[in-house]
C-alpha cells in the first residue's frame, strides 16, 4: 500500500503551486482523488495505457496522483477499459482543471449548487465539502451506470449530494433556485434551463466549445432580467454533453477539389481570439487532423453536415488544396472570417464574451452590445 497521506498532500501542494486559493487546496486534502477512480482505468499522459490496481498497484497510484486525466469509461460503456482504445466518454478530470473550475465557481458555505455531469462523483464531493451540510449539491448524470458508481463512491466517504439520472441540459427545477451552476461536460450552446434555474447574481461555470479550434472555460453571471453574461477566463477540454455531440459528416465521394490560397495551418493554428471570431461569424465547426504526411483542416456546418470541406497541406508541396462538398463554400467562409478578425487588430480571447437569453446565445467583442453574427 502506498503512502496515501503523502500522495494526497503532494496533489494538494501541486494545486497550491498553481496559485489556487487555500480553500481549493483544503478541499483537495479533504476529498482524496483515489476514492473516485476505479480499479481499472485508462491513464492519458502520453500514449494512453491501462492501469489496474490489482495487477500493478504502484502504477495505479502513480497515475491517480499524477497531473493527468484518468478515463473511466469508453464508448458509453460499450468497450471494456482493458481494451485501452475507444472514445472517451467519462473520466476523472485533470486536477489542475478541476481546481481552476472550482476557483472560478467560488462557492460559498451554504450555497445551493447544481452540477451537470456527475462523472466519478469527485467534483460533487469537492463542492459538497466547500458548501457544507447535506443535500446542498444536486448533481445530474445522463449515464445510469456512471451515476450508480458515483453514488457508491460518494456514499463510501459519507457524502450525500442529491443524485439524479437524466439529461443535464434540463437541469433540476425541483432544486432551484441555485447559487452556483457547475458544468463538467463540453457545451456548444449553454442550455437556457441552467440560467432559468439560477438566482440573480448566481455564477455559471462551464467548458465551452464555440465550434472552431480552442475549447474554453466560460464564467457567466446571471442578471435580474433572466439573462447570463460573461467572458472566457481560461481553457478546458471536456467530453461533450451527449445531446451536443458533433454530428457524423457524410462522405458520398462527391464534391470538388480546387487550389487554396490560404495555407491550412493559418486556420488550424489560429490564436484563440480568431477561433471565437470564426465560430461566431460563420456558425461552422472545424478541427485539425494530422494524417501521415498531410496536415488537414476539416470544416462543416453542424446544422447541415452535408456541407463540409477538407483543406490539405501535403508535406513537401508548395501549393494547397481544398475539397468541398455541398453548395455552401464553408472553407472560404472560414477564411473570410479569419481575415475579418485580423482586420480588427487580432483581438485575443479575453476581449470576447458570451450572453445567454431565452432566445439563444450570442458571442460578442469587448461589450455585450457588439454582437458577432453569423
Rosetta blueprint (number, residue, H / E / L):
1 X L
2 X L
3 X L
4 X H
5 X H
6 X H
7 X H
8 X H
9 X H
10 X H
11 X H
12 X H
13 X H
14 X H
15 X H
16 X H
17 X H
18 X L
19 X L
20 X L
21 X L
22 X H
23 X H
24 X H
25 X H
26 X H
27 X H
28 X H
29 X H
30 X H
31 X L
32 X L
33 X H
34 X H
35 X H
36 X H
37 X L
38 X L
39 X L
40 X E
41 X E
42 X E
43 X E
44 X L
45 X L
46 X L
47 X L
48 X L
49 X E
50 X E
51 X E
52 X E
53 X L
54 X L
55 X L
56 X L
57 X H
58 X H
59 X H
60 X H
61 X H
62 X H
63 X H
64 X H
65 X L
66 X L
67 X L
68 X L
69 X L
70 X E
71 X E
72 X E
73 X E
74 X E
75 X H
76 X H
77 X H
78 X L
79 X E
80 X L
81 X H
82 X H
83 X H
84 X L
85 X L
86 X L
87 X L
88 X E
89 X E
90 X E
91 X E
92 X E
93 X L
94 X L
95 X H
96 X H
97 X H
98 X H
99 X H
100 X H
101 X H
102 X H
103 X H
104 X H
105 X H
106 X L
107 X L
108 X L
109 X L
110 X L
111 X L
112 X L
113 X E
114 X E
115 X E
116 X E
117 X L
118 X L
119 X L
120 X L
121 X L
122 X H
123 X H
124 X H
125 X H
126 X H
127 X H
128 X H
129 X H
130 X H
131 X H
132 X L
133 X L
134 X L
135 X L
136 X L
137 X E
138 X E
139 X E
140 X E
141 X E
142 X L
143 X L
144 X H
145 X H
146 X H
147 X H
148 X H
149 X H
150 X H
151 X H
152 X H
153 X H
154 X H
155 X H
156 X H
157 X L
158 X L
159 X L
160 X L
161 X L
162 X E
163 X E
164 X E
165 X E
166 X L
167 X L
168 X H
169 X H
170 X H
171 X L
172 X L
173 X H
174 X H
175 X H
176 X L
177 X L
178 X E
179 X E
180 X E
181 X E
182 X E
183 X E
184 X L
185 X L
186 X E
187 X E
188 X L
189 X L
190 X L
191 X L
192 X H
193 X H
194 X H
195 X H
196 X H
197 X L
198 X E
199 X E
200 X E
201 X E
202 X E
203 X E
204 X E
205 X E
206 X E
207 X E
208 X E
209 X L
210 X L
211 X L
212 X E
213 X L
214 X L
215 X L
216 X E
217 X E
218 X E
219 X E
220 X E
221 X E
222 X E
223 X L
224 X L
225 X L
226 X L
227 X L
228 X E
229 X E
230 X E
231 X E
232 X E
233 X E
234 X E
235 X E
236 X L
237 X L
238 X L
239 X L
240 X E
241 X L
242 X H
243 X H
244 X H
245 X L
246 X L
247 X L
248 X L
249 X L
250 X L
251 X L
252 X L
253 X L
254 X L
255 X L
256 X E
257 X E
258 X E
259 X E
260 X E
261 X L
262 X L
263 X L
264 X H
265 X H
266 X H
267 X H
268 X H
269 X L
270 X L
271 X L
272 X H
273 X H
274 X H
275 X H
276 X H
277 X H
278 X H
279 X H
280 X H
281 X H
282 X H
283 X L
284 X E
285 X E
286 X E
287 X E
288 X E
289 X E
290 X E
291 X E
292 X L
293 X L
294 X E
295 X E
296 X E
297 X E
298 X E
299 X E
300 X E
301 X E
302 X L
303 X L
304 X L
305 X L
306 X L
307 X L
308 X E
309 X E
310 X E
311 X E
312 X E
313 X E
314 X E
315 X L
316 X L
317 X L
318 X L
319 X L
320 X E
321 X E
322 X E
323 X E
324 X E
325 X E
326 X L
327 X L
328 X L
329 X L
330 X H
331 X H
332 X H
333 X H
334 X H
335 X H
336 X H
337 X H
338 X H
339 X H
340 X H
341 X H
342 X H
343 X H
344 X L
345 X L
346 X L
347 X L
348 X L
349 X H
350 X H
351 X H
352 X E
353 X E
354 X E
355 X E
356 X E
357 X E
358 X L
359 X L
360 X E
361 X E
362 X E
363 X E
364 X E
365 X E
366 X L
367 X L
368 X L
369 X L
370 X L
371 X E
372 X E
373 X L
374 X L
